[in-house]
Amino acid sequence: MLSETAAIFVNEPKYRDLLQIVKGFRNGAVYGAKVRFPHALVMAFLFREGSIKEKIIWIFRATKQHSRNLALFVTIYKMTMYMQKKLSGDKEYSSHAFLAGLIGGYFVFGENNNINQQIVLYVFARIMIGLAKLPVARKIIDEPRNTFPIFASLTWGTVMWLFRHERNVLQPSLQASMQYLYLDSNNWSSIKNLLWHNK
């Protein structure tokens, strides 16, 4: 009986907009955990110092923050979209998504910490590619040929120069990865730490 009542309620069209906010919160929390947990697990055991307990606590905190932030962002975004739609006579305008993202981004991702930096930089990189493709998609320009090799070489040339000469401006996780790849590989004292262990 209760499950039938719940099924009727969740499928009632008049509650759909509000239930989309609830489902958005849920999906943000789940996706954030799915994405962050394996990343934090690998980073903790490859690069972090400390005991197993300290690493597990760090993994849990990073996963919780990523999950919470995505859940809150989706909730704020969907609530703001809903309110704008209601204020506009049930019409959605293209500016609504930008404004909702702006508000959510400020309140959820505005704190400058490692997790937020990684998420914002991930999104930033993908929107830059999207914006570069937009004039082609809108048929403003023809698709240029062979641009990716130039983009890739400029990206890697820049990051290697920054790591070599201005390392402190790079994000800590990128510094740690590059330290492991390019500097730790310069040091060994035996066949064991040449091929099997890093140090």
Secondary structure, 3 states (H helix, E strand, C coil): CHHHHHHHHHCCHHHHHHHHHHHHHHHHHHHHHHHHHHHHHHHHHHHCCCCHHHHHHHHHHHHHHHHHHHHHHHHHHHHHHHHHHHHCCCCCCHHHHHHHHHHHHHHHHCCCCHHHHHHHHHHHHHHHHHHHHHHHHCCCCCCCCCCHHHHHHHHHHHHHHHHHHCHHHCCHHHHHHHHHHHHHHHCCCCHHHHHHCCC
